[in-house]
Amino acid sequence: MRLVLVVAAALFDDTGRVLITQRPEGKAMAGLWEFPGGKVEPGERPEDALVRELSEELSVAVAPEDLAPFTFASHGYEDFHLLMPLYICRTWQGEPTRSSAVAALRFVLPADLRADDMPAADGPLVTALQALS
């Protein structure tokens, strides 16, 4: 089974809410809510991939040193296995804005994360974030 490495961020605002983004139409799992991030390219460090993805998807600038490794998800889908480290980030430059890779975005309290439909792989990440708050 093919292993896919993606990286995600829990961007926390000053009030303790975390940013989630909605997958756009035309993408796998369209309409589901997730933590922003994306695939790690060959030869790319996970932190560099996350900095790149946050810039491309949300127009925010994050310094690699502001990414704190937190937990990870390991989940088997039908045709691939996903490995996804989650980083916590509380400092960035710019206001998160929607791009073509994001149908919608919003900040929610960790306790409210299960109110939105999320990919199965995000379940352990949500549990860990809720235990943190």
TARARA-V845996 format. One record per residue. RES is the residue in one small letter. OMEGA is omega in whole degrees, 0 to 359 (none if undefined). Layout:
BEGIN
res->RES omega->OMEGA
res->RES omega->OMEGA
END
This chain:
BEGIN
res->m omega->182
res->r omega->177
res->l omega->179
res->v omega->178
res->l omega->174
res->v omega->182
res->v omega->183
res->a omega->180
res->a omega->168
res->a omega->180
res->l omega->181
res->f omega->175
res->d omega->184
res->d omega->181
res->t omega->178
res->g omega->177
res->r omega->181
res->v omega->181
res->l omega->170
res->i omega->181
res->t omega->180
res->q omega->179
res->r omega->184
res->p omega->174
res->e omega->178
res->g omega->177
res->k omega->174
res->a omega->179
res->m omega->179
res->a omega->178
res->g omega->179
res->l omega->179
res->w omega->184
res->e omega->173
res->f omega->182
res->p omega->179
res->g omega->180
res->g omega->184
res->k omega->173
res->v omega->180
res->e omega->178
res->p omega->179
res->g omega->183
res->e omega->173
res->r omega->179
res->p omega->181
res->e omega->178
res->d omega->177
res->a omega->181
res->l omega->176
res->v omega->180
res->r omega->182
res->e omega->180
res->l omega->177
res->s omega->182
res->e omega->186
res->e omega->189
res->l omega->182
res->s omega->174
res->v omega->179
res->a omega->179
res->v omega->175
res->a omega->180
res->p omega->181
res->e omega->177
res->d omega->177
res->l omega->180
res->a omega->178
res->p omega->184
res->f omega->181
res->t omega->177
res->f omega->174
res->a omega->174
res->s omega->188
res->h omega->178
res->g omega->171
res->y omega->185
res->e omega->186
res->d omega->176
res->f omega->175
res->h omega->183
res->l omega->171
res->l omega->188
res->m omega->171
res->p omega->177
res->l omega->178
res->y omega->172
res->i omega->178
res->c omega->179
res->r omega->183
res->t omega->175
res->w omega->178
res->q omega->179
res->g omega->178
res->e omega->180
res->p omega->178
res->t omega->182
res->r omega->174
res->s omega->179
res->s omega->179
res->a omega->185
res->v omega->179
res->a omega->180
res->a omega->176
res->l omega->176
res->r omega->175
res->f omega->179
res->v omega->174
res->l omega->178
res->p omega->180
res->a omega->183
res->d omega->184
res->l omega->183
res->r omega->178
res->a omega->181
res->d omega->176
res->d omega->181
res->m omega->175
res->p omega->181
res->a omega->182
res->a omega->182
res->d omega->182
res->g omega->179
res->p omega->178
res->l omega->178
res->v omega->180
res->t omega->180
res->a omega->179
res->l omega->179
res->q omega->178
res->a omega->180
res->l omega->185
res->s omega->none
END
